[in-house]
Amino acid sequence: MRLLFLSGSSRIGSVNWRLASAAADLALQSFADRIDVVGLDLSELDLPNCEKATGHDWPNDLARLKEAFDGVAGVFMSADEYTGSYSAILKNAIGWMRRSDPEMRTPFAGMQVALCGSATRGVGGLRGLPALRQLLRELGALVIPQHLELGTSESAFDGEGRLLPKLQRQLLDGCLGKLCALTPRPLV
C-alpha cells in the first residue's frame, strides 16, 4: 500500500514540514511490511496562482503533483494554521488538481486522509484543522483527525529529527496507526 506524506505548510523547515517527514520515517519503521512511502513538499513545486491562470496552460510541476497522488491509498497531511484556515499553497495545489481534471475532481475522492496539525506555540493547527477537514470532506476524503501539542519544535524532535517516543506513540495510536492499518482503496 502506497501512502503519501504531505506538508500543507508553505515554510520549508516548519514544524509541520518536519512532522510529515518524521511521520513518514516512523511509518516505514513500524509498517515497512505493508506500506511504501511517497513524500511531497508543496513548497518545492512551482505552481502559480491557479485563480489567475487562463486556458489550459498547465504548469510543469502540475504533472509532478498529480504523479505524487498516483496509486496512493491514503495521505498523511500535516498542516499549519493560517489565521483560522489552511495555507494558500495547499489551496492552490488543490485548485490546480481540480482545474486540470475534466470533471473537476481531485485525487481525494474516496481517499483516507490522516490529518494532523501542530504548532510550536498557541493553539497552532487546532484552529485551521476544522476548515481543512471540511474542505477535504467536500472533496470526498475520509478524514482521520489528530492534533498534537508539540511544545517548541526543539522539544518535539531529537537531534536526528525523529519525533520523541511520546509523540511517536501518540501518532501510532492515533491517525498514523489508523491510516497504515487500512485496506487499500480499489483502483478505478
PyMOL commands that set and color helices and strands:
alter all, ss='L'
color gray80, all
select helices_A, chain A and resi 15-31+42-44+60-69+88-100+125-138+153-156+165-173+175-180
alter helices_A, ss='H'
color red, helices_A
select strands_A, chain A and resi 2-7+36-41+72-79+112-117+142-147
alter strands_A, ss='S'
color yellow, strands_A
deselect
rebuild
show_as cartoon
